[in-house]
Amino acid sequence: MKPMLIAFVVAGLIAFGADYGLDYAGFTSQERTAGAAVRLD
């Protein structure tokens, strides 16, 4: 049971870390799909 809980915590940390890292690197869905003629607020 303990290894499964540790795996869940690690998976959550990886998910939040990947979300933050991709936003920081400029890989948000708005930046990837919007062209130069689109105004984003």
N, CA, C and O atoms as a DFTB+ gen file, in Angstrom:
164 C
 N C O
     1  1       0.822      -1.194       0.000
     2  2       0.000       0.000       0.000
     3  2       0.870       1.264       0.000
     4  3       0.560       2.244      -0.677
     5  1       1.958       1.222       0.768
     6  2       2.825       2.388       0.856
     7  2       3.471       2.740      -0.494
     8  3       3.500       3.916      -0.855
     9  1       3.989       1.762      -1.250
    10  2       4.561       2.114      -2.555
    11  2       3.532       2.716      -3.518
    12  3       3.877       3.577      -4.327
    13  1       2.289       2.277      -3.438
    14  2       1.263       2.820      -4.318
    15  2       0.981       4.286      -3.965
    16  3       0.820       5.114      -4.861
    17  1       0.921       4.610      -2.685
    18  2       0.704       6.000      -2.279
    19  2       1.873       6.888      -2.696
    20  3       1.675       8.021      -3.134
    21  1       3.082       6.370      -2.557
    22  2       4.260       7.130      -2.992
    23  2       4.210       7.355      -4.502
    24  3       4.558       8.436      -4.979
    25  1       3.782       6.345      -5.255
    26  2       3.668       6.485      -6.710
    27  2       2.631       7.544      -7.085
    28  3       2.845       8.312      -8.023
    29  1       1.504       7.593      -6.357
    30  2       0.495       8.619      -6.628
    31  2       1.041      10.018      -6.362
    32  3       0.801      10.941      -7.139
    33  1       1.764      10.169      -5.278
    34  2       2.339      11.478      -4.947
    35  2       3.364      11.887      -5.995
    36  3       3.379      13.038      -6.431
    37  1       4.214      10.964      -6.398
    38  2       5.226      11.263      -7.417
    39  2       4.568      11.603      -8.753
    40  3       5.008      12.521      -9.446
    41  1       3.517      10.868      -9.117
    42  2       2.814      11.164     -10.370
    43  2       2.197      12.558     -10.322
    44  3       2.227      13.279     -11.319
    45  1       1.642      12.943      -9.187
    46  2       1.090      14.288      -9.041
    47  2       2.163      15.354      -9.153
    48  3       1.953      16.381      -9.799
    49  1       3.311      15.121      -8.530
    50  2       4.412      16.089      -8.617
    51  2       4.919      16.215     -10.050
    52  3       5.225      17.318     -10.503
    53  1       5.009      15.104     -10.760
    54  2       5.448      15.149     -12.156
    55  2       4.436      15.923     -13.000
    56  3       4.823      16.704     -13.869
    57  1       3.146      15.712     -12.751
    58  2       2.111      16.403     -13.527
    59  2       2.169      17.910     -13.298
    60  3       2.129      18.686     -14.252
    61  1       2.263      18.323     -12.041
    62  2       2.332      19.756     -11.759
    63  2       3.639      20.361     -12.264
    64  3       3.653      21.489     -12.756
    65  1       4.725      19.623     -12.146
    66  2       6.006      20.111     -12.655
    67  2       5.999      20.255     -14.167
    68  3       6.538      21.226     -14.698
    69  1       5.398      19.305     -14.864
    70  2       5.320      19.384     -16.323
    71  2       4.439      20.557     -16.756
    72  3       4.763      21.257     -17.715
    73  1       3.329      20.771     -16.051
    74  2       2.445      21.891     -16.374
    75  2       3.181      23.209     -16.212
    76  3       3.118      24.067     -17.091
    77  1       3.871      23.376     -15.108
    78  2       4.617      24.615     -14.873
    79  2       5.748      24.770     -15.889
    80  3       5.955      25.854     -16.434
    81  1       6.470      23.694     -16.139
    82  2       7.596      23.764     -17.064
    83  2       7.170      24.088     -18.482
    84  3       7.833      24.874     -19.159
    85  1       6.066      23.494     -18.951
    86  2       5.603      23.775     -20.309
    87  2       5.062      25.193     -20.435
    88  3       5.253      25.836     -21.467
    89  1       4.385      25.692     -19.394
    90  2       3.928      27.088     -19.429
    91  2       5.120      28.038     -19.461
    92  3       5.097      29.034     -20.184
    93  1       6.143      27.745     -18.698
    94  2       7.338      28.589     -18.642
    95  2       8.089      28.560     -19.970
    96  3       8.685      29.561     -20.369
    97  1       8.063      27.424     -20.652
    98  2       8.797      27.274     -21.904
    99  2       8.030      27.817     -23.110
   100  3       8.571      27.851     -24.215
   101  1       6.775      28.243     -22.915
   102  2       6.011      28.809     -24.018
   103  2       5.214      27.795     -24.802
   104  3       4.945      28.013     -25.983
   105  1       4.831      26.709     -24.194
   106  2       4.076      25.672     -24.886
   107  2       2.618      25.636     -24.443
   108  3       2.024      24.559     -24.377
   109  1       2.030      26.795     -24.138
   110  2       0.610      26.809     -23.807
   111  2      -0.199      26.616     -25.082
   112  3       0.299      26.862     -26.181
   113  1      -1.429      26.181     -24.941
   114  2      -2.250      25.920     -26.122
   115  2      -2.529      27.207     -26.891
   116  3      -2.636      27.174     -28.117
   117  1      -2.647      28.329     -26.206
   118  2      -2.874      29.603     -26.894
   119  2      -1.669      29.987     -27.733
   120  3      -1.819      30.430     -28.871
   121  1      -0.485      29.821     -27.183
   122  2       0.718      30.201     -27.925
   123  2       1.001      29.253     -29.088
   124  3       1.567      29.678     -30.095
   125  1       0.624      27.988     -28.976
   126  2       0.914      27.006     -30.010
   127  2      -0.086      27.064     -31.153
   128  3       0.272      26.715     -32.278
   129  1      -1.359      27.499     -30.912
   130  2      -2.370      27.437     -31.951
   131  2      -2.745      28.805     -32.525
   132  3      -3.424      28.866     -33.550
   133  1      -2.330      29.877     -31.906
   134  2      -2.690      31.211     -32.387
   135  2      -1.658      31.712     -33.407
   136  3      -0.451      31.565     -33.220
   137  1      -2.160      32.296     -34.469
   138  2      -1.270      32.873     -35.468
   139  2      -0.959      34.328     -35.155
   140  3      -1.385      34.854     -34.126
   141  1      -0.226      34.968     -36.030
   142  2       0.177      36.358     -35.813
   143  2      -1.023      37.310     -35.926
   144  3      -0.995      38.405     -35.365
   145  1      -2.071      36.900     -36.647
   146  2      -3.222      37.772     -36.861
   147  2      -4.280      37.660     -35.754
   148  3      -5.359      38.241     -35.869
   149  1      -3.979      36.926     -34.699
   150  2      -4.946      36.724     -33.619
   151  2      -4.533      37.582     -32.428
   152  3      -3.378      37.573     -32.001
   153  1      -5.513      38.326     -31.903
   154  2      -5.247      39.137     -30.706
   155  2      -5.698      38.367     -29.481
   156  3      -6.869      38.003     -29.372
   157  1      -4.791      38.119     -28.566
   158  2      -5.116      37.459     -27.313
   159  2      -5.005      38.476     -26.187
   160  3      -4.069      39.276     -26.154
   161  1      -5.947      38.444     -25.277
   162  2      -5.907      39.404     -24.155
   163  2      -4.986      38.960     -23.071
   164  3      -4.841      39.652     -22.063
